[in-house]
Amino acid sequence: MEDVTLPVLRIPFPSRINPFEAAAAAHTTEWARKYGLITEEAEESRFVGESYARLVARLYPEASLPDLELAADLNSWFHVYDDQFELAEVGRDPVLARRLAERTESLLRGDPPGPTAGPVLRGLVVLRERMQTRAGDAWWERFSRNLRQCFNAAMWEVENRATGKIPDPVSYVDHKLDIAYVPPSFDLIELIEHFEIPAAIRFSSEYTTLQHEAGHVVVCTNDVVGLRRELAQGEFHNLVVVLKNAQGCTLQEAVDQVERTISERVDKYLAAKEALEVRFDILGVDEEVRWATRRCVAGLEHWMRGYLDWALESRRFSDLVLPGQVSSFHRELID
């Protein structure tokens, strides 16, 4: 690999962690074992080392233990599902990938899993039922719609890999939030906070900017921290690689450009945060709704800083896992 120095990223928000992390970790490992997402000792070691409970403990530092357990289970499922598209047979076969996306989409609509469903599909059904008992219809519709968009983005990645097509920067940035499951993950902030942001605020330019910029800070962070691992895997869905390919620059120049992008997006986020207070006044928002919305805004900041902290702590990006070295659940796609 071309020699490159990874930067110390500027994410100017407090580093926090939920005191229930250990309990959530024990729970989510047992949950993954119970539903067959991990079956062997090596898989469990990797699962524990990638520490999804620690991730959500950093993302939701004030969540209750039941809420943290749900978030840990969901994030565990996200990562196992994502690995199917990146590292297992599904990731090298567009037909299998489309079949998996179609099956998961049908489960989100409420369909039964079917007799051949295995760990990935049955795990999603369990999560669906747990979330629907806590969420209103509007939240679930938004979450499931956003998750379906993520499935389509995963398909886009698989098709690119099958043809060896490195995307251009515009297409990559357009898809990246969905590739990384950011929109449904940000939906979870409201579920954890037990509050749904009113439409007048949600669709304001200020709040949409906050979500957009925070999301891209997270995914750019992912691409910088995960660069060495993805290069070793031969993965080119990474903004650094995409920029290097499009601009003909060095890898270091592309890394430095992504670092600047993160700083610029943080600055845009902070400006939108100030502007949101003005929007509250324009809309005549009462203090209780302002307080709850500010907690959701703080949730975006926990995501930006917490994701960076976890990425540097987790074995997700330090341990090399090559295509074909993760368990494949493609057999559950056979009817």
N, C-alpha and C positions, 0 to 999 in steps of 0.2 A: 504494500500500500504506500502511496505517496506520503512522505512525512508531513504531518500536520499537527499543529498545536491547537487544542480545543480551548476556547475562552472560558473565563469565569463570568457567567451570565449575570446581568443586572436585573434582578426581580425585586423591587423595593417594597416588599410586604413582609410582615412578621412571619417567622417560622414557628408553627404551632403543631401540637400533636394531641390526639384524643387520649384521655387516660384509660379508655377501655380497649386499647389496641391489643393487648395480650389475649383478652377474652374473645375478641372478635377473630383473632388469628386462629385460636383453638377451634372456634365454631366453624369458620369457613373451610379449614382443612378437613374437618369431619364431614361437612356438607359436601365438599367435592368428592371425598372418598365414598360417601353414601350413594351418590348419584353416578358414580363411575367415571367422573372426569379425571380422576387419578386412580391408577390401579396397581402400579409397581413402585418399588422403593425409590428408584431413580426419579420417577415422575413426581413422587411426593417431595423428594429433596429439592427438586427444581421448583416446584410449586411453592414450598415454604421459603426458598431463597429469593423468589421473585416478589414475595411479601405483599400480596394485594390488600391484606388487612392494614398493613402499615401505610399503604397508599391512601386508603380511605380515611385512616386515622389522621392523616395530614390534610386531606381534602375537607373533612367534616369534623373539626376539632371539638365542637360542642355538641355533637349528636349523642342521643341516648344509645345505650347498648343495642336494643332491638333495631333501631334505625341503622346503626353502624354495621350490624351483622347483615342486614339486607343489602347495604351498599357493598360490603365485602363480597358477598355471594354474587351479586350482579357483576362486579368488576372481575371476579374470578372467571365467571362465565364468558364475559367479553373477551378476555385474553385467550382462553382456550378456543373459543370460536374463531377469533382472529388468526390464531396459529394454524387453524385448518386451512385458511385461505393463503397463508404465507408459507408454511413449512411442510404441510402434509400433501397427500395426493390431490386434494381438492384444489390446492393452489397451482397445480400444473395442468389442470384439466377443466377448461371452461364449461363443459357439459355437466360435470359433477358440481362445479361451483354454482351454476344456475339452478341445479336441482336442490342444492342445500339452501340457497337463497329463497327459492319458492316454498320449500317446506317450512322454513322459519317464518316467512311472511304469512303462511296459512295459520300457523299457531298464534301469531299476534292477532289475527282476526277472530280467534276463539275456536278454531277447529281442533279436534282431538289429535293426539300425536300419532296414532296408528300403531299396529302391532309390531312393525319393524323398527320403530323409533328407539334410539339408543341414548347415551348420556347427554349429548349436546341438545337434542330436541326435547327430551324429557326434562332436562334441567331448565330449559326456557319455559316450559309449561308451569313448572313449580314457581318460578320467578314471576311469571305473568299473574298467577293466582295471588301471590303474596302482595304484589304491587296494586292489583285491582281492589283488594280489600282496604287499602289505605288511600287510594287516589280517587278523585272525581272523574267523571266521564271525559271532561274537557282535557284534563291532564293526561289521561291514558291515551286519548286520541292523538294528542300532540307528541307524546313520547313514542308511541308505536309508529307514527308517520315518520318521525325523525330516524327511528331505528331502521325502518324499511329503506330510507335513503342511504343509510350506511351499508346495507346489504348490496345495493346497486353500485356503490363506490367500490366495495370489495370485488365485485364482478369486473369492474373497469380495470382494477389492478391485475386480476388474473388474466384478462385478455391482453393487457400490455405485456405481461411476462411471457405468455404463450407466443407472442409475435416478436418479442425482443424490442418493443417500442418504448424508448425513454420519453416520457411526456414532456411537453414544453412547459415553461414556468407558469403561464397563465392557467392552463388546464390543470396542472398539478395543484396550484393554490386553490382553484375552484373546488377540487375534490377533497383536499386534505382534511378539512374538518370532519367530513363524513368518513373518510378512511380511518380516522382516529376515534370515531364514536363520540365526538365532542358534543353535538347537539343533544342527544339523549342523556349524556352524562350531565350536562348543565341543567336539563329538566329535573334531574334527581335532586338538585339543590332545593327546589321548591318542595319536593316530597319530604326531604329531611327537615325542612323548616316548617312543614305543615301550614304552608301558605301559598296561594296562587296569586301571582302578580296580576293586577287588573289590566285589561286589554289596553286601556288608554296609556298606561305606562309601558307595558310590554312592547307595543308597536311604535313607541316614540323613537325618534331618531337617536336620542341619547342612550336609551337602554339597548337598542339593537346594536349601536356602536360598541357599548360596553361588552356585550356578548361576543361580537365579532372580533374585537381586538384581543380580548382575553383568550378566546379560542385559538387565535393564531399565535399568541405568545406560547401557549401550551404546545402546539404542534411544532413550532420552530424549535422549542426546547427539546422536544422528542428527537427531532432530526439531528440536532447538534450532539446531544448526549449519546444517541444510538448510532452515530455515524460509523464508528469502527466496526461494530457488530454487523451492521447491514452491508458494509463493503465486503467483509469476510464471507457473508452469505451470498454475495452476488446480487443483492437487492438494490434496485435503482430508484425506488419510490422514496426519495429523500431529497429535500429541497437543496441541500448542498450538492448532491450529485446532479440534480436537474439543472441547476445554475451552471455548474462546471461544463456540462454537456452543451448547453445552449449558448454560453458566452465564450467558450474556449479558454476559460481562465484556469488558474491553478486551483487545486483543492483548498489550499489555505485562503486564497482570495474569496472563494465561495463561502467558506466558513465565516470569514470576517464580514461578508455581506449579510449573511443570516443573523449574525450577532447585531449588526446595526439595525436590521429589520426588527429584531426583538425590542431594542431600545426605543425605536420610533413608535412601535405599537403600544408599548407601555405608556409613552407620553400621550398618545391619542386616547388611551383608556383613561388616564388621569384627567384629561381635559373634559371628556364626556361625563366623568363622575361629578365634576363640578357643575357642569351644565344640567345634569339631572336634578339638582336641587332647585334650579330656576324652573325647570319643567314642573316640579311639584307645586310651586307657587302658581304657575299659569293654570294648572289643572285644578287647583284648590284641594289638593290631597290632604286628608286629615292625618294627624300625627301618628296614629296607630298604623296606618298603611305605609306612611313614610318609614317608620321604624322597621317594619317587616321587610319592606323592599330594600332598605339599607343592609339588612342581614343577608339578603340574597346577593346583593352587590359584593358584600364581604366574602360570600361564598365563591364568587369568581376570583377574588384575590387569593383565597385559600387554594384554589385550583392552580393558579399561576405559580405561586411560591411552593405549595405543597408538592406539586408534580415535579418540580425541579429537585426538591430535597429528596423525594422518593427515588427519582431516576438515578441520583448519585449514590444512594444507599443500596438500592436493589441489585440483585444479580441478573435482573431482566436484560441489562445492557452490557454487563461485564462478562458474563459467561457466553461462550460461543456455542450456539445451537444451529446446526446446519439443516437444510431441507431434508426431510426423510427421517429426522431424529426425534420427532414428536409422534405421539400416538395419533393414528388417523381413525376418524369415526365415519369414513365414507360408506362403510357397509350398511349403515342405518338408512341410507338413501335408496336401498333396494326394496321395491314393493313386492 
